[in-house]
C-alpha cells in the first residue's frame, strides 16, 4: 500500500495536468476569431485601423470569449467539487458552452460595457485632468479584474438571475477583500510569468490555471457560506422544538 500511494498521487496530478491542458486548448480554439484580430492589432497600418480592429474585438468578446471562459469555469467546477471527471473533457466543455451560452452572452455584454467605460474614463482622467489618477485606476483595474473572474464562478455555481448574479459577484469582490486580493495577486503573477518568461504556458495552461485559481479560491467562500446557512437552520429548528 505504501508503494501505491505516491503513484496514485502522481496519477492524480497527471490527470489534472491533462484536463487543464485539454480545456485550455479548447478555449484557444473557440477564441480563434479574437486571437486573429488581436494579431491584426500588431500590424495595423495607422491609428484609425487600430481603433477599427479594437472595436471588432470588443464586439466579439460577449459572443466568443465569455461563453468559452464560462465553459472552462464550469468544467473546473466539476473537477474541484467531484475531484474527477468521468467522460470526455471535450464533451463536457461543449455541453457547458451550449448550456450557459445565453447567460454568458448577457454577462459578456454587461461586463464588456463596464470595461469599455473604464478604459474611456482612464484615458480621459489621466490625459485631460491629471496623470495621478492612474494610481486610482490601477486599484480599480485590480478589483474589476477580480470581479470579472468572480462573475464566471458565480455563473457556473449558482442558479441565479442575471442581475442577481452580477450583484453576488460584486458583493463577493467587495465583501471579501482578502480573498479578492489573493485571487487577484495569484492571477496577476500567473499572467506576468506567462507573458514574460514562460510564454509556452499561454496556449497550454494559462487560462485554465487562472480559472482553477479563481474558482478554487472562491469555492472555499461558498463552503463557508453554506456551512453558516446550515448552522443557522439547525439553530432555528432547535428553537422551534
Protein Blocks (a to p, Z undefined) as FASTA:
>chain_A
ZZmmmmmmmmmmmmmmmmmmmmmmmmmmmmmmmmmmmmmmmmofblmlmmmmmmmmmmmm
mmmmmmmmmmmmmmmmmmmmnopaedjfklmmmmmmmmmmmmmmmmmmmmmmmmmmmmmm
mmmmmmmmomklmmmmmmmmmmmmmmmmmmmmmmmmpccdfklmmmmmmmmmmmmmmlmm
mmmmmmmmmmmmmmmmmmmlmmmmmmmmmmmmmmmmmmmmmmmmmmmmmmmmmmmmmmmZ
Z
